[in-house]
Amino acid sequence: MTALFDRQRLARLIEGAGERSRKAGEPPTEQAPPPTKEAPTPPEPTVATVEAPIPPGAPGRFARELGPANLAKHLTGASRRLYERLGAEDVAEVERQILSSPELQALYTANTDPGTRRHMILSFGIWLDVPCVLEKSGLTGAQPPEEIHVMARGPIAAAGGLYEADLVFDALTSVGVDPADVGSALDFGCSSGRVVRVLQAAYPETQWHGCDPNAPAIAWASENLPAIEFFVNGDAPPLPLADGSLDMAYAISIWSHFAPELGLSWFEEMHRLLRPGGYLVCTTHGLTSVGLYAQLSLRTPQQSDEILGALYRQGWWYAPEFGEEGDWGVVNPDWGTAFLSPEWMLTHLCPRWRVLEFAPGRNQENQDVYVLQRV
């Protein structure tokens, strides 16, 4: 490791070296005759400047050399597929109704990105019960009540997890898979079905499954999203599905919560459920997450240093941070907050899996996205 010195310490080292050299017996130099006039003042010795170390906890200390990356293809295909079912007159009708709501109008006019605009047309159209959106998109207006777990609420989330559905679509297309060719798929850790409802609307021919240990969320989803097969899963494998019965599974922010050993057992279960050549799309906290949380002051400097050190030493960091009450009533000591390095993933998953895609920070400029293929 290269030592870092401040200016004063470096100056002392230089002075000390000169003193030691003199005492070692260097012959004295011949004295010059006295000057006939006052000699100019010699310039101050130049001391090399050394960049100060980044203090513990500073965001720059945890920044990756490579920032958040995109997937090989970024098509936002699931939401685009739904949006393109609407005609120009349908979009105009949603925009007309948006203008009648100051809150929605402010959100809509503030965003000019085409993908975000498409999301808003779909979500606001569902929120406002615009008939053409409900009839043509395939989406439903059913919204979980306050006592049921869901990751986002309100008008911007009324159509479901459009962003995450697009992420799954992009992940598959980035490795050359047409989502329309997926015959059966599982949302592992689906809660009340926020993401899988979007994918089912976009690809109704696929046999969609969703599972979660949160029983009330699964009960609501089963009643309100009948085109999807939902079931409650336990804290540990197995799932009530046959070997090789799935073409694809995905898990958004699930392995970011498993303790490492439990996470490995669930990777084995996904390997059992997927047919040979099947795909698993999953996200994890990684080094990009450490940098983001430090920048946003969501973790203390000491904890950020601890996580960073653990990732480089052993490839993972885990803490059971949900406490005795658990996560929405689901109590599991091996379900907390986990960070995993790409090296840990490669070491433990290969060669039973092929890592086809790795996009650091692709999920919300936070979590890393992997596309794994079952060998």
C-alpha positions, 0 to 999 in steps of 0.5 A: 500500500502506498503511504500518504503523507501530509505536507508537514510530515514530508518536510520533516522527512526531507530535513531529517535526511539532510541532517543524517547525511551531514552527520555521516561525514560528508566533506564540507564544501569550500567556503566562498569568499564573502559577497561584496553585496547582499546576496538575494534571499534564496527561494523557499525549498519546494516541497512535493504536494501529496494529495490528502487521503479521502476521509472515512465516510466521504462519498468519494471513498466508496465510489466505484471506478465504473458508475452504474451501467445499463444492460446491453439493450435498453428498450423499456419493452414491457411498458412500451408494449402496453402503451402501444395498445393505445391510440393517439386519441386515447393518449390525448384523452388521458392527457386531457384528464391529467390537465384537470388535476394540478398535482398530476399536471405538475408531474407530467409537465416536469418530465419530458423523457419519453419512457417516463411519459409512457409510464405516466400515461399508463399509471395516471390513466389507471389512477383516473379510471380512464376507460380506454386505458383499462380496456386496451392495456390489459392492466387492472385498477385494483389497488392494495389497501393500506394494511397490505404490503406494496412497495409504492402507492399513489398515482405514479404507481397505479399501473404497477411496477412498470420500471421493474417490469421493463428491467426484467424485459431489458435483462432478457432481451440483452441476452437475446431472449424474446419475452414472448417465448417464455412459456412459464415464469415465476416472480420470486418474492412478489409481495402483492403482485406489483411487477408480475401484474404488469408482465402478465398484462404485457404477455398474457400467453405466459403462465405466470406464478408469484410467491412470497412469505407474506400471506396477507399480500398473497391472499389479496393478489390471489383475489384481485389478480386471478390470471396469475397463480400465487402461493405462499412460500416458506422461509427456506426451500422447497417451493411447490413447483415441479423440477424444470417447470419454469423457463424463467424466474426473476427476483427484484431486491430479494437476494439483497436481503438473504443471509449468504447461506440461505441465499445459496440454498435459494439459488439451488432451488431456482436451479431445480425449478428452471429447465436446463437453459432457463434464465434467472434475473436477480438483483443484489446490493453491491459496491454501487449500493455502498457508494449511493448510501454513503452519498445519501447519508443513509448509512454511517461512515463507520458502517460504510467502511465496514461493508466495503471492507467485508466485500473486499475480504470475504465477498459479502456483508449481512445484518439482520436489520428488521428486528423482532417485528420482522418485515411486515410481520414476516420474522426470519433471522436470515432475512435482513440486509445483504451486500454481495460482490460479483466475485462472490457470485461467480465463485459460488454459482459457477459452473452450475450457472452461466453469468450472461449479463452483469449491470452494476447499479442498473436497478435504480442506480443502486442494485446490481442486475444479473442474468443467470442461465441454468446449466 
